[in-house]
Amino acid sequence: LKEPGLLFDKIIDLGFFDIIAKPLKIALKFFYGYLGNYGFAIVLLTICIKAVFWPLTQKSYSSMKDMQKLQPQMQKLRAKHGKDKTKLNQEMMALYKENRVNPFGGCLPMLVQIPVFFALYQVLLGGVELRHAPFMLWITDLSAADTLISDALGLGFALGPLPVIMGFTMFLQQKMSPTNMDPMQAKIMLFMPVFFTFIFLSFPSGLVVYWLINNLLTIAQQYLINRKPA
């Protein structure tokens, strides 16, 4: 698109976070130049992004874990001051201050990462470089959905092992993450992996590979955090 010299390359729209997506695309092509496989390039790029945000994610999960430890005391305060919202909020803030816990500490680090995730999503979803690009095993086209199971069974919709494995890792990640939700909300959230698996069935395999590797790295990080003594 650059060869005609008429700015045709500018017609490529990488979404709202274009300023972040373009460097990510350059990095992806750089890794491909050394690895010769876009699947492994996606894996390496995902690892690099995870490494950059590792401290933020560490802080987020640590904060959620600290909040989880305060749940028994918070339940007592709700039972005692449930009808007096002002008093309840004051007691809650005093509890946070006493234990040096930031109630928003688990959310803010995650919010910082959202633009990068959306930018990479655009790169992988619309990257023409992935067209007919093989990865490994049964993944022969990173721009197409994984249809190994549906092709074998003659199903009329996309179904493959890759998004199913991704959904399982998402379920495992959710089970390992500290939560401040009540039991009913926690049970409802367990349906999210099923929902995401259903959505990812028709997504390009390259995007599913990114999400899968990111989940595996998050599980490893969460495991390390959970091993720390209370």
Phi, psi and chi 1 to 4 in degrees:
 res  aa     phi    psi   chi1   chi2   chi3   chi4
   1 LEU       -  -22.7  -68.7  174.8      -      -
   2 LYS   -79.4  -25.7  -71.0 -177.4  178.9  179.9
   3 GLU   -58.2  -42.7  -72.7 -177.5    5.3      -
   4 PRO   -63.9  -20.3  -22.4   34.3      -      -
   5 GLY    74.1   21.9      -      -      -      -
   6 LEU  -112.4   26.8  -60.8  174.1      -      -
   7 LEU    60.7   28.8  -59.1  179.2      -      -
   8 PHE   -63.1  -26.7  -75.3  167.3      -      -
   9 ASP   -66.9  -16.7   55.4  -53.2      -      -
  10 LYS   -76.1  -11.3  -58.6  -60.5 -178.9 -178.2
  11 ILE   -76.3  -12.4   66.3  174.3      -      -
  12 ILE   -72.9  116.2  -59.5  176.4      -      -
  13 ASP  -102.9  115.4 -176.6   12.6      -      -
  14 LEU  -103.5   20.8  -67.3  175.9      -      -
  15 GLY    88.1 -170.7      -      -      -      -
  16 PHE   -62.8  -33.6 -176.1   76.7      -      -
  17 PHE   -99.0   42.1  -61.8  108.0      -      -
  18 ASP   -56.4  -37.5  179.4   87.9      -      -
  19 ILE   -64.8  -24.7 -168.1  172.0      -      -
  20 ILE   -92.7  -35.7  -57.7  174.6      -      -
  21 ALA   -64.8  -38.6      -      -      -      -
  22 LYS   -62.6  -47.1  -74.7 -177.6  177.1  177.8
  23 PRO   -61.7  -35.0  -24.6   35.1      -      -
  24 LEU   -65.6  -38.3  -69.4  175.6      -      -
  25 LYS   -67.6  -39.8 -171.2  170.2 -174.6  177.5
  26 ILE   -62.2  -42.9  -67.7  172.3      -      -
  27 ALA   -63.6  -40.6      -      -      -      -
  28 LEU   -61.6  -45.0 -180.0   65.5      -      -
  29 LYS   -69.6  -32.3  -64.0  176.0   74.1  171.7
  30 PHE   -63.8  -47.1  174.2   79.1      -      -
  31 PHE   -64.2  -36.6  -68.5  145.3      -      -
  32 TYR   -63.5  -35.4  171.7   75.7      -      -
  33 GLY   -60.3  -30.1      -      -      -      -
  34 TYR   -92.8  -35.1  -79.8   94.3      -      -
  35 LEU   -93.6  -26.5  -59.9  173.3      -      -
  36 GLY    70.2   16.8      -      -      -      -
  37 ASN  -149.2  118.7 -176.1  -58.6      -      -
  38 TYR   -68.0  -27.0  -90.9  110.7      -      -
  39 GLY   -63.2  -48.4      -      -      -      -
  40 PHE   -69.4  -29.9  -71.2  115.6      -      -
  41 ALA   -65.1  -39.4      -      -      -      -
  42 ILE   -64.4  -42.3  -68.7  172.3      -      -
  43 VAL   -60.5  -46.9  171.7      -      -      -
  44 LEU   -66.0  -40.9 -177.1   54.4      -      -
  45 LEU   -63.9  -40.0 -179.5   58.6      -      -
  46 THR   -63.2  -41.1  -53.0      -      -      -
  47 ILE   -63.3  -41.3  -67.8  173.2      -      -
  48 CYS   -64.5  -43.3  -69.7      -      -      -
  49 ILE   -63.8  -42.1  -66.6  173.9      -      -
  50 LYS   -63.4  -38.1 -169.6   65.3  177.5  178.5
  51 ALA   -64.0  -40.0      -      -      -      -
  52 VAL   -63.7  -41.8  170.4      -      -      -
  53 PHE   -93.5    3.7  -74.0  113.8      -      -
  54 TRP   -54.7  -48.3 -173.2  -82.4      -      -
  55 PRO   -60.8  -40.0  -22.5   34.6      -      -
  56 LEU   -65.4  -44.1  -79.2  175.2      -      -
  57 THR   -64.4  -39.3  -50.5      -      -      -
  58 GLN   -59.0  -45.4 -171.1   87.1   -1.6      -
  59 LYS   -64.8  -38.9 -176.3  177.0 -179.7 -179.8
  60 SER   -63.9  -50.4  175.3      -      -      -
  61 TYR   -68.1  -35.5  -78.3  120.4      -      -
  62 SER   -63.3  -40.0  -63.9      -      -      -
  63 SER   -65.4  -41.8  179.7      -      -      -
  64 MET   -65.1  -36.1  -73.5 -170.2  -71.8      -
  65 LYS   -66.2  -40.4 -171.0  176.1 -178.9 -179.6
  66 ASP   -64.0  -39.7  -68.4  -21.3      -      -
  67 MET   -64.6  -37.3  -74.5  -72.9  -68.1      -
  68 GLN   -63.7  -36.1 -168.8  177.7   39.0      -
  69 LYS   -64.7  -26.5  -65.9  175.5 -175.3  176.3
  70 LEU   -87.1   -3.0  -63.4 -179.9      -      -
  71 GLN   -54.0  -46.1  -80.3  -60.8  -57.4      -
  72 PRO   -58.2  -42.9  -25.6   36.1      -      -
  73 GLN   -68.7  -35.6  -61.6  178.4   61.6      -
  74 MET   -67.6  -37.4  -67.6  168.2   65.7      -
  75 GLN   -63.9  -38.9  -69.4  -64.5  -19.8      -
  76 LYS   -64.7  -40.6  -68.9 -180.0 -179.2  178.7
  77 LEU   -66.1  -38.1  -70.1  176.1      -      -
  78 ARG   -65.0  -40.1  -70.0 -169.1 -177.2  100.8
  79 ALA   -67.3  -33.5      -      -      -      -
  80 LYS   -82.9  -39.4 -176.3  177.6  180.0 -179.7
  81 HIS  -120.7   26.1  -54.8  -69.8      -      -
  82 GLY   -57.7  -32.4      -      -      -      -
  83 LYS   -87.7  -17.4  -65.3 -178.5  179.8 -179.8
  84 ASP  -108.9   90.8 -171.1  -14.2      -      -
  85 LYS   -62.9  -37.7  -61.7  -62.7 -178.0 -177.6
  86 THR   -63.7  -48.0  -57.7      -      -      -
  87 LYS   -63.9  -39.0 -178.2   64.9  174.8  178.1
  88 LEU   -62.0  -45.0  177.1   59.8      -      -
  89 ASN   -64.3  -38.7  -70.6  -26.0      -      -
  90 GLN   -64.1  -43.3  -69.9  175.2  -11.8      -
  91 GLU   -67.2  -37.7  -67.7  -66.8  -29.0      -
  92 MET   -62.6  -47.0  -73.7  -75.7 -164.4      -
  93 MET   -64.7  -35.8  -66.6  -53.6  -63.7      -
  94 ALA   -65.6  -38.7      -      -      -      -
  95 LEU   -64.8  -43.4  180.0   63.5      -      -
  96 TYR   -61.4  -45.5  -63.4  147.4      -      -
  97 LYS   -64.5  -41.1 -173.9  176.2 -179.3  179.5
  98 GLU   -63.5  -37.8  178.9 -176.4   -8.9      -
  99 ASN   -97.1    4.7  -68.0  -88.2      -      -
 100 ARG    55.6   48.8  -62.5 -179.0  179.6  179.5
 101 VAL  -116.5  130.6  172.4      -      -      -
 102 ASN   -95.5  113.3 -177.8   -2.7      -      -
 103 PRO   -62.2  -19.4   22.6  -33.0      -      -
 104 PHE  -100.9    3.6  -56.8  105.8      -      -
 105 GLY   -63.3  -26.9      -      -      -      -
 106 GLY   -81.7  -18.5      -      -      -      -
 107 CYS   -95.9  -44.5  -58.1      -      -      -
 108 LEU   -58.2  -45.5  -64.6  179.0      -      -
 109 PRO   -61.1  -33.5  -24.6   35.4      -      -
 110 MET   -68.6  -37.3  -68.2  -62.5 -176.5      -
 111 LEU   -63.1  -34.5  -67.4  176.1      -      -
 112 VAL   -63.5  -30.6  176.7      -      -      -
 113 GLN   -84.3  -17.5  -57.9  177.6   52.2      -
 114 ILE   -57.4  -45.9  -71.1  177.7      -      -
 115 PRO   -57.4  -38.2  -25.5   35.3      -      -
 116 VAL   -67.3  -41.3  176.3      -      -      -
 117 PHE   -63.2  -42.7  -69.8  151.2      -      -
 118 PHE   -67.2  -37.9  -86.5  110.3      -      -
 119 ALA   -64.6  -45.6      -      -      -      -
 120 LEU   -66.8  -34.2 -172.8   57.4      -      -
 121 TYR   -57.6  -45.0  170.1   85.9      -      -
 122 GLN   -65.6  -40.2  -71.1  -67.6  -22.9      -
 123 VAL   -61.7  -45.1  170.7      -      -      -
 124 LEU   -79.3  -31.2  -62.5  178.8      -      -
 125 LEU   -73.2  -37.0 -171.8   63.5      -      -
 126 GLY  -113.6   11.4      -      -      -      -
 127 GLY   -73.2  111.7      -      -      -      -
 128 VAL   -66.9  -20.6   68.2      -      -      -
 129 GLU   -62.0  -25.2  -66.3   85.9   -3.8      -
 130 LEU   -83.5   -8.0  -57.7 -176.9      -      -
 131 ARG   -62.3  122.2 -177.1  171.8  174.1   79.9
 132 HIS    60.9   17.5  -59.2  -50.2      -      -
 133 ALA   -84.6  120.0      -      -      -      -
 134 PRO   -80.4  158.8   30.2  -34.0      -      -
 135 PHE  -116.1  -85.0  179.5   26.4      -      -
 136 MET  -160.7  163.1   59.7 -173.9  -63.2      -
 137 LEU    52.9 -123.2  -58.7  176.4      -      -
 138 TRP   -87.6   -5.7   68.7   92.0      -      -
 139 ILE   -83.6  100.7  -54.1  -61.0      -      -
 140 THR  -108.0   -5.1   56.9      -      -      -
 141 ASP  -149.2  105.0 -173.7   -8.3      -      -
 142 LEU   -71.3  -13.1  -73.1  166.2      -      -
 143 SER   -90.3   -8.4   68.2      -      -      -
 144 ALA  -110.2  158.5      -      -      -      -
 145 ALA   -70.6  153.1      -      -      -      -
 146 ASP   -76.5  115.6  179.0    7.9      -      -
 147 THR  -123.4   25.8   57.7      -      -      -
 148 LEU   -57.9  -47.3 -178.4   66.4      -      -
 149 ILE   -72.4  -44.3  -62.6  176.0      -      -
 150 SER   -65.6  -34.4   54.8      -      -      -
 151 ASP   -67.1  -39.9  -70.6  -15.8      -      -
 152 ALA   -68.7  -34.9      -      -      -      -
 153 LEU   -97.5   -4.7  -60.0  179.1      -      -
 154 GLY    69.4   34.4      -      -      -      -
 155 LEU   -79.0  156.6  -57.3  177.0      -      -
 156 GLY   -91.0   11.1      -      -      -      -
 157 PHE  -141.3  160.5   56.6   90.5      -      -
 158 ALA   -72.2  130.4      -      -      -      -
 159 LEU  -153.2  122.7  178.0   61.0      -      -
 160 GLY  -146.1  165.5      -      -      -      -
 161 PRO   -65.8  -33.2  -16.4   29.0      -      -
 162 LEU   -59.2  -52.9 -169.2   61.4      -      -
 163 PRO   -67.2  -27.9   18.9  -29.7      -      -
 164 VAL   -67.5  -43.3  174.0      -      -      -
 165 ILE   -63.3  -40.9  -64.3  171.4      -      -
 166 MET   -59.5  -43.3 -175.3  -79.4  -58.8      -
 167 GLY   -62.8  -38.0      -      -      -      -
 168 PHE   -65.7  -42.0  174.7   74.9      -      -
 169 THR   -65.1  -33.9   60.2      -      -      -
 170 MET   -66.9  -40.1 -169.6  174.1 -179.9      -
 171 PHE   -63.2  -44.9  171.7   79.0      -      -
 172 LEU   -63.6  -41.8 -176.1   58.5      -      -
 173 GLN   -61.3  -41.7  175.0 -171.5  -23.3      -
 174 GLN   -66.9  -37.6 -161.4  170.6   67.2      -
 175 LYS   -67.1  -30.7  -68.9  -70.2  -72.3 -176.8
 176 MET   -84.2  -19.3  -65.7  175.9   65.5      -
 177 SER   -78.2  138.0  -61.0      -      -      -
 178 PRO   -63.1  144.6  -16.7   29.2      -      -
 179 THR  -136.9  145.1  177.3      -      -      -
 180 ASN  -107.2    9.6  -57.4  -46.0      -      -
 181 MET   -82.0  158.2  -64.0 -179.6  -69.7      -
 182 ASP   -74.6  164.7   60.0   56.4      -      -
 183 PRO   -55.0  -39.0  -27.3   35.1      -      -
 184 MET   -65.6  -45.1 -179.1   57.4   68.4      -
 185 GLN   -62.9  -38.7  -70.9  176.1  -39.2      -
 186 ALA   -62.9  -39.7      -      -      -      -
 187 LYS   -66.5  -38.9  -70.6  179.9 -179.9  178.4
 188 ILE   -64.1  -40.3  -66.0  175.1      -      -
 189 MET   -65.6  -22.6  -73.2  -59.2  -65.3      -
 190 LEU   -67.2  -16.1  -71.8  177.9      -      -
 191 PHE   -81.0  -12.6  -74.3   99.4      -      -
 192 MET   -60.4  -43.7  -70.2  -59.2  -68.0      -
 193 PRO   -58.1  -36.8  -26.4   35.8      -      -
 194 VAL   -65.4  -43.1  177.6      -      -      -
 195 PHE   -61.9  -46.9  175.0   71.5      -      -
 196 PHE   -66.9  -37.7  -90.1   83.4      -      -
 197 THR   -60.3  -44.1  -59.7      -      -      -
 198 PHE   -60.0  -42.6  179.0   76.8      -      -
 199 ILE   -66.4  -42.6  -67.5  177.6      -      -
 200 PHE   -74.3   -9.8  -88.7   69.0      -      -
 201 LEU   -57.6  -34.8  -72.1  177.0      -      -
 202 SER  -101.8    2.2   58.6      -      -      -
 203 PHE   -79.2  154.8  -84.1   14.4      -      -
 204 PRO   -57.2  143.1  -24.1   33.8      -      -
 205 SER   -59.4  -33.3  -63.0      -      -      -
 206 GLY   -61.0  -38.4      -      -      -      -
 207 LEU   -70.5  -37.5 -172.5   58.8      -      -
 208 VAL   -67.5  -37.4 -176.0      -      -      -
 209 VAL   -60.6  -45.1  168.1      -      -      -
 210 TYR   -58.6  -48.5  154.5   69.2      -      -
 211 TRP   -64.7  -38.9 -152.4  -91.4      -      -
 212 LEU   -64.0  -48.3  171.1   60.4      -      -
 213 ILE   -64.4  -40.0  -61.5  -58.4      -      -
 214 ASN   -62.3  -40.8 -174.6   70.9      -      -
 215 ASN   -63.1  -43.3  -75.3   -8.4      -      -
 216 LEU   -63.3  -40.4  -68.6  174.2      -      -
 217 LEU   -67.6  -37.5  -66.6  172.1      -      -
 218 THR   -66.7  -39.2  -57.8      -      -      -
 219 ILE   -61.9  -43.6  -71.5  171.3      -      -
 220 ALA   -61.5  -43.5      -      -      -      -
 221 GLN   -64.9  -42.7 -173.5  173.9   17.3      -
 222 GLN   -64.6  -36.3 -173.2   60.0   53.2      -
 223 TYR   -62.3  -42.2  174.3   74.8      -      -
 224 LEU   -65.1  -38.9  -65.9  175.5      -      -
 225 ILE   -67.5  -41.6  -66.9  174.1      -      -
 226 ASN   -68.3  -23.0  -70.1  -17.0      -      -
 227 ARG   -77.6  -18.2  -74.9 -170.3   61.8 -172.2
 228 LYS   -66.2  138.7  -71.9 -176.1  176.8 -178.8
 229 PRO   -63.5  147.5   22.2  -32.3      -      -
 230 ALA   -67.1      -      -      -      -      -
